[in-house]
Amino acid sequence: MDTDADHADQNPTFRSGFVAIVGAPNVGKSTLLNELLGEKVAITTPRPQTTRGQIRGILTGDSFQIVFVDTPGIHDSRRLLNKVLVQWVTRAMEDVDLVLLVVDVTRRRRGQEFAILDLLRRVGRAVILVLNKIDSVAKETLLPLIDELRMAYPFEAVVPVSATHGDGVDLVLDEILRRLPDGPQYYDAAVITDQSPEFLAAEVIREKIFLLAEQEVPYATAVEVEGIADEEDGSARVSATIFVEKASQKGIMIGRGGRFLKKITRLAREELRHIWRRRVAMDIRVKVLKDWSKNEQALRRFGLTD
């Protein structure tokens, strides 16, 4: 004879929800997302404003599923591209169950932080404050910072972490799970991102550009992957184009004797081989698309606007 307890064990409550990760540029949002998932789904570089658009990562357990939305850094800018990215962040916060606000404790940007808090007040979502890079500051400096931010906003919880080293990330997950509503399983348990292989390949190439190129060149680049072919030997062949805004940038991107482009290609190939666990070949070319970041049609082409 089945008891109520047996029935409960057979049909445990399943919780699910969408969680946005927001913050100023270069505070470690993508690093935190990758640590939460245990897999790389978002590119990370030391430069600000690396993420473009909303990167979804999916974490599934026996009784829960969290769909994380990594967002571009929120900042003031007159550039059309950056205005579009900030609009995406605002929409992401409106469509989620919970928000993680990430603050870099080593580099406070109060103006940006309080502007983000104003946005959060308007959307009215529950917020967990994540204080990142705590390994780089004295512990006694954290309490005044926590007091200041708690005075400014009624956070659900405050969690100090070092996302790069994984310290405290499990506590972030615990706080999320405490507040996750009952809900369905949106994705198959094996899925860790809803982004296509083409999107991931383009992002990895763009990451290597940010890591290697100097000054403003990385911000003037967009990457389009035309296709990924399965070869007979089991490898993947990626065909991609790097777009820049000026002819001078094209020369920099290719480099003398093609050396710079070859280095980008090699690093991106190695990264994708690690992620996909298969051999990867890459054909990358560079083209000029004049002032693409100021052109709405170009932004739509690169999936940066509706």
WOTAWO-V926233 format. One record per residue. N is the residue number from 1. RES is the residue in one letter. SS is DSSP state (H for helix, E for strand, C for the rest). OMEGA is omega in whole degrees, -180 to 180 (* if undefined). D_CENTER is the distance of its C-alpha to the mean C-alpha in Angstrom with 2 decimals. Layout:
N&RES&SS&OMEGA&D_CENTER + N&RES&SS&OMEGA&D_CENTER
This chain:
1&M&C&-179&50.04 + 2&D&C&174&46.38 + 3&T&C&177&45.63 + 4&D&H&-180&43.03 + 5&A&H&178&41.19 + 6&D&H&-179&41.16 + 7&H&H&-180&39.81 + 8&A&H&180&36.99 + 9&D&H&-178&36.04 + 10&Q&H&-178&35.99 + 11&N&C&-178&33.84 + 12&P&C&178&31.37 + 13&T&C&178&29.24 + 14&F&C&-180&25.80 + 15&R&E&180&23.02 + 16&S&E&178&19.82 + 17&G&E&-179&17.44 + 18&F&E&-176&14.20 + 19&V&E&178&12.17 + 20&A&E&175&9.90 + 21&I&E&-175&8.03 + 22&V&E&179&9.40 + 23&G&E&176&11.11 + 24&A&C&179&12.56 + 25&P&C&170&11.17 + 26&N&C&177&10.74 + 27&V&C&177&11.28 + 28&G&C&-179&9.07 + 29&K&H&-179&6.26 + 30&S&H&176&4.04 + 31&T&H&178&7.71 + 32&L&H&179&8.64 + 33&L&H&-179&6.61 + 34&N&H&178&8.16 + 35&E&H&179&11.31 + 36&L&H&-177&11.67 + 37&L&H&-173&11.63 + 38&G&C&180&13.64 + 39&E&C&178&12.07 + 40&K&C&174&9.57 + 41&V&C&-180&7.33 + 42&A&C&-179&4.44 + 43&I&C&-180&6.61 + 44&T&C&176&7.91 + 45&T&C&177&11.03 + 46&P&C&-177&13.52 + 47&R&C&177&13.43 + 48&P&C&174&12.14 + 49&Q&C&179&10.45 + 50&T&C&-177&8.63 + 51&T&C&173&5.72 + 52&R&C&179&8.02 + 53&G&C&-176&8.28 + 54&Q&C&179&6.85 + 55&I&E&-180&5.02 + 56&R&E&173&7.51 + 57&G&E&-174&8.47 + 58&I&E&177&12.15 + 59&L&E&-177&14.25 + 60&T&E&174&17.96 + 61&G&C&-179&20.96 + 62&D&C&-175&24.66 + 63&S&C&-180&24.67 + 64&F&E&170&21.16 + 65&Q&E&178&18.01 + 66&I&E&175&14.79 + 67&V&E&-179&12.29 + 68&F&E&176&9.00 + 69&V&E&176&7.14 + 70&D&E&-173&3.83 + 71&T&C&175&5.65 + 72&P&C&176&7.19 + 73&G&C&-179&9.56 + 74&I&C&-178&12.76 + 75&H&C&177&15.76 + 76&D&C&178&19.12 + 77&S&C&177&19.76 + 78&R&C&-180&22.40 + 79&R&C&-179&20.69 + 80&L&H&-179&20.31 + 81&L&H&-177&16.86 + 82&N&H&175&15.53 + 83&K&H&179&17.58 + 84&V&H&-178&16.05 + 85&L&H&179&12.44 + 86&V&H&176&13.84 + 87&Q&H&178&15.68 + 88&W&H&180&12.66 + 89&V&H&-179&11.42 + 90&T&H&178&15.03 + 91&R&H&180&15.36 + 92&A&H&-179&12.43 + 93&M&H&180&14.23 + 94&E&H&-171&17.46 + 95&D&C&-176&16.61 + 96&V&C&178&15.48 + 97&D&C&-173&17.74 + 98&L&E&180&16.14 + 99&V&E&169&13.85 + 100&L&E&175&12.52 + 101&L&E&-178&13.22 + 102&V&E&178&12.20 + 103&V&E&176&14.97 + 104&D&E&-175&15.69 + 105&V&C&-180&19.35 + 106&T&C&-176&20.31 + 107&R&C&-178&19.65 + 108&R&C&173&20.39 + 109&R&C&-171&19.86 + 110&R&H&180&21.95 + 111&G&H&179&22.19 + 112&Q&H&-179&18.48 + 113&E&H&-177&18.30 + 114&F&H&173&21.34 + 115&A&H&177&20.23 + 116&I&H&178&17.17 + 117&L&H&176&19.72 + 118&D&H&176&21.90 + 119&L&H&-179&19.31 + 120&L&H&177&18.88 + 121&R&H&-178&22.68 + 122&R&H&-178&22.96 + 123&V&H&173&20.75 + 124&G&C&179&22.36 + 125&R&C&173&19.76 + 126&A&E&-173&20.08 + 127&V&E&170&17.89 + 128&I&E&178&17.33 + 129&L&E&179&17.16 + 130&V&E&179&15.33 + 131&L&E&-172&17.03 + 132&N&E&177&15.21 + 133&K&C&-179&17.09 + 134&I&H&179&20.33 + 135&D&H&-176&21.73 + 136&S&H&179&22.35 + 137&V&C&176&24.50 + 138&A&C&-176&27.78 + 139&K&C&-177&27.66 + 140&E&H&178&30.22 + 141&T&H&-175&27.93 + 142&L&H&-175&25.53 + 143&L&H&177&28.10 + 144&P&H&179&28.86 + 145&L&H&179&25.19 + 146&I&H&180&24.74 + 147&D&H&-180&27.97 + 148&E&H&-177&26.95 + 149&L&H&177&23.74 + 150&R&H&176&25.56 + 151&M&H&-175&28.24 + 152&A&H&-175&25.83 + 153&Y&C&179&24.14 + 154&P&C&-178&25.10 + 155&F&C&175&22.17 + 156&E&C&-179&22.47 + 157&A&E&176&21.85 + 158&V&E&-177&20.89 + 159&V&E&174&19.34 + 160&P&E&-179&19.44 + 161&V&C&163&17.20 + 162&S&E&-174&16.57 + 163&A&C&-179&13.14 + 164&T&C&-178&14.14 + 165&H&C&179&17.31 + 166&G&C&-178&16.25 + 167&D&E&177&18.87 + 168&G&C&-177&18.78 + 169&V&H&178&15.74 + 170&D&H&178&18.38 + 171&L&H&174&19.70 + 172&V&H&179&16.51 + 173&L&H&178&16.76 + 174&D&H&-179&20.45 + 175&E&H&177&20.01 + 176&I&H&-176&17.74 + 177&L&H&178&20.33 + 178&R&H&-173&23.13 + 179&R&H&-178&21.92 + 180&L&C&-180&20.75 + 181&P&C&171&23.28 + 182&D&E&-179&25.36 + 183&G&C&-177&23.97 + 184&P&C&171&23.79 + 185&Q&C&-174&21.80 + 186&Y&C&-175&19.65 + 187&Y&C&173&18.74 + 188&D&C&-175&20.76 + 189&A&C&-178&20.29 + 190&A&C&-176&19.54 + 191&V&C&177&16.46 + 192&I&C&175&13.07 + 193&T&C&177&11.07 + 194&D&C&177&12.68 + 195&Q&C&-178&11.41 + 196&S&C&175&14.51 + 197&P&H&179&15.50 + 198&E&H&179&16.06 + 199&F&H&-179&12.53 + 200&L&H&180&11.35 + 201&A&H&179&14.35 + 202&A&H&-180&13.73 + 203&E&H&180&10.26 + 204&V&H&177&12.08 + 205&I&H&-180&14.94 + 206&R&H&177&13.11 + 207&E&H&-179&11.70 + 208&K&H&176&15.39 + 209&I&H&179&16.61 + 210&F&H&-178&14.67 + 211&L&H&-172&16.09 + 212&L&H&-174&19.54 + 213&A&C&-176&20.41 + 214&E&C&173&21.88 + 215&Q&C&-171&22.03 + 216&E&C&-175&20.79 + 217&V&H&-179&20.75 + 218&P&H&-177&17.02 + 219&Y&H&179&16.41 + 220&A&H&-177&19.19 + 221&T&C&170&17.80 + 222&A&E&-178&16.42 + 223&V&E&178&16.47 + 224&E&E&177&18.12 + 225&V&E&-177&18.89 + 226&E&E&-180&22.28 + 227&G&E&174&22.71 + 228&I&E&-177&22.50 + 229&A&E&174&26.00 + 230&D&E&-179&27.25 + 231&E&C&-178&30.05 + 232&E&C&-179&33.24 + 233&D&C&179&32.50 + 234&G&C&180&29.32 + 235&S&C&177&26.98 + 236&A&E&177&24.42 + 237&R&E&-177&24.97 + 238&V&E&175&22.13 + 239&S&E&-174&23.41 + 240&A&E&176&21.21 + 241&T&E&172&21.85 + 242&I&E&178&20.40 + 243&F&E&174&21.41 + 244&V&E&-174&22.42 + 245&E&C&-177&24.27 + 246&K&C&178&27.43 + 247&A&H&180&29.85 + 248&S&H&178&29.69 + 249&Q&H&177&25.95 + 250&K&H&179&26.81 + 251&G&H&178&29.31 + 252&I&H&-176&26.92 + 253&M&H&179&24.35 + 254&I&H&179&27.18 + 255&G&C&-179&28.99 + 256&R&H&-179&32.60 + 257&G&H&180&33.71 + 258&G&H&-173&30.22 + 259&R&H&-176&29.14 + 260&F&H&179&25.81 + 261&L&H&178&24.68 + 262&K&H&180&26.04 + 263&K&H&176&24.01 + 264&I&H&-179&20.69 + 265&T&H&-178&21.92 + 266&R&H&-178&22.98 + 267&L&H&179&19.82 + 268&A&H&179&17.65 + 269&R&H&-180&20.39 + 270&E&H&180&20.46 + 271&E&H&-179&16.75 + 272&L&H&177&16.99 + 273&R&H&178&20.30 + 274&H&H&-177&18.86 + 275&I&H&-175&16.11 + 276&W&H&-179&18.64 + 277&R&C&175&21.62 + 278&R&C&178&23.79 + 279&R&C&-177&25.16 + 280&V&E&171&23.45 + 281&A&E&-176&25.23 + 282&M&E&171&23.72 + 283&D&E&-178&25.46 + 284&I&E&175&23.69 + 285&R&E&180&25.51 + 286&V&E&179&24.99 + 287&K&E&176&26.15 + 288&V&E&171&26.62 + 289&L&C&-168&25.52 + 290&K&C&174&26.99 + 291&D&C&-176&24.90 + 292&W&H&-177&22.36 + 293&S&H&178&19.90 + 294&K&H&-173&22.82 + 295&N&C&-177&23.75 + 296&E&H&179&22.76 + 297&Q&H&178&23.95 + 298&A&H&178&21.80 + 299&L&H&176&18.64 + 300&R&H&-179&19.62 + 301&R&H&-178&20.29 + 302&F&C&176&16.80 + 303&G&C&-177&15.38 + 304&L&C&175&14.22 + 305&T&C&-177&16.80 + 306&D&C&*&19.07
